Structures are given as structure tokens and as C-alpha cells.
Amino acid sequence: MNTTTIIPIGIIHTPFKELDNMPIQPAGARDVIGEIEVFEEFAEGLQDLDGFSHIHLLYHFHKNSGYKLKVTPFMDTVERGLFATRAPRRPNMIGLSVVRLESVRDNILRVRGIDVLDGTPLIDIKPYVAKFDAVPADSFGWLDENADKAETLKSDFRFVSK
């Protein structure tokens, strides 16, 4: 198997110090403010980002290890295939959140709607563009009946590495 090396470009700072009882999606963290600290050697790449209202954050679930290909997701009581969920324990431990970009100051991004553990390594930032990213979808699988739960459910220890 080939391996890939990913170098963090920054660190995500949030009020969430523990994995337990965190929002499970940005929808459950609508008013939560966080800061994205982009390392100085990557700060030049932030030019022109302040013209976007929302950004994609890609990050490493650094407090998790191992995975199972079948899991019981936070929003359900039924075991599901890992890739039909947004469970954090994954083969490559990559997370994705869309957040509102409040401001850019030097190498610091202030964001709203952050659902990430404090100290999480940032892998990449991409602008959110509705014409590219908000594709019409016909079906949301098992989440058709459960997606609204993301606004109120909090995490528990089911995906913490043992």
C-alpha cells in the first residue's frame, strides 16, 4: 500500500477541549466562534480569502486512531457502513466542515459555526462557492429521517480511540 504524507498548514482553536459533548456537525454549532491559526509559511496563501463568506476546512482527527468499517453513527441507533456516515474514526482521519468566515487578520481567520476539537491540525482551506458546492441532491440515504438531529445532538465516547 502506498502512503501519503500530509503536512498541517495550521491549527484550529475552539472552545471544545474534550471530545465528549461537542456538536457533531456545524449545524449544531451555528454561533460558536473559533480561530484558525495558519502557520506563517502559508499565510501568503490567505490573500483574497476575505472576499468569501464561507470556507471549507479540512482537518485531521488527531485524537482518534483505528476504525471500523461498520459503525453506529451519532444520529442513529442502527449500524451503518462507515462511508455512509460522517464518523470521525476513518482510515485517513480527515474531517470537513463548512464555516462562516468572519474576518482575516494576518494569519488568523475568525470563523463562526465551528464544530472541531481545540488544537486540531488544519490540513487545507478552500473557499465555499455555492455554484460549485451546493449541488441539488435527491436522496440523503438513512439521513433523510435523521439529519435534523445534528442541530441538537452532542458527541459521546463512541468514536474515541480505546
N, C-alpha and C positions, 0 to 999 in steps of 0.2 A: 504494500500500500504506500502511495506517495504521501508525503506530509507537506503542509503549507505553514509558513511562518507569518504570523500577523503581529505587527508592531503597534502598540497603542499610540494614539495621537493625543491623548489627553485623559482627564479623569472627570467623572461625573460626581457632583456634590449635591446631596439631597438631605431632607430631614430624616430619612429612613435608615436607622442604624442597625436594625435587626431584620432578618428575612421574614420572621413571623409577623402577621398582622399588617402587611403592606398592601396597598392597592394592587390588584392583579392585572390591570390594564390602565392606560392613560385616562380612559373614561371614568375611572374611579378616583382619579387624582386631578380633576379639572382645574382646581385652584392652587395646587401645590407648586411652589416656586423652587427652582433649583438653579445651580450654576454649572456650566460646562467649562472646565479649565483646559484649554487647548495648549499643549506644550509649545514653548517659544519657537522651536524649529519648524512648527507647522502653522504658526499664527498668520503668516503672509497669505495663506490659502483661505483665510476668512474674508478677504476683500470681496465686497459686493453681496455678501450674505445678508446684510441688514435690510435688503430690499424684499425679503421673503417673510411672510407671516408665520409659516410653519416649516419645520425641518424634520427629516428622518435622522434618528440617532441609531447607530449600530454599535453594540457593545458586547463585552464578554461577561458571561455569567461566572465570574471568578470565584464565587463561594460554593460552586457546585462541582461535582465530579461524578462520573459514571452516568449511565442512562439505562432505561428500559424501553423497549420498542412498543410496549403497551402500558398505558398509564390511566389513572382516574383523574381527569382534569379538575381544577378548582370549580368550574361551573357545571359539574355533572357528578353523578354517582355511578356512572357506567364506565367500565374500562374501554378505552379508545386507542387506536393506533397513534403512536407518538406524533407522526407527521400530520395528523388531523387535529392536532392540539397546538397550543402555544406554551406548553410546559417548558420550564427553564432548563431541566436536565436533558440535554440533547447531545448527539455525537460531537458537535463543534461548539456547543455552549454560546451560540450567538443570539443576542436579543435585538429587538427592533421596537422603537417607539416613535410615534409622531407627536411632536410637542410644538407649542406656540413659541416663537422666538420673540421675546420681549425687547431685548437690546443686545448690542455687540459693543463691548468696550475693550479695546486692545485684544487680548487673547481670552477674554471671558465672555461667555454667552449667558445671558439670563433667560431662562425658559419657564414656561408655565405648563402644567399638566404632566409632570414627570412622575413616573412610577418605578423608579430604579433605586437600587440599594446605594447608599452613600459609599464613595470610594471605588465605584465600578469603572474599570478601564474602558475608555472610549476607543472604538475601532475606526469609525468613519462618521461623517456628516454629509447628508445630501439634502438639497432643497426639496421641499414638498411642492409639487406642481399638480393641481387638480386635473388639468387636461391630460397629464400622463398617468397619474397615480390613482385617481378616483374613477376606476372603471366600473361600468354598470355590471352588477352580478345578479344572477337569477336564483342562486341557491347558496346557503351557508351551512349545509350539512347538519350535523347534530346541533350546531349553534343557532339554527333558526329559532329554536324554542328557548335558548339559554343565554343569548348574547346580552340581554339587558341586565343580567346578574353582575356583569363586570363593573357596573357603577357602584355597587354596594358590597360585594364580596371582598374579603381580605385574604391574604395568603395565610397558609398554615405550614406545618413542617413536612408535608407530604413530599416535597421535592428537595429537601435539604439532604445533602450528602451524609451518608451514615458511616 
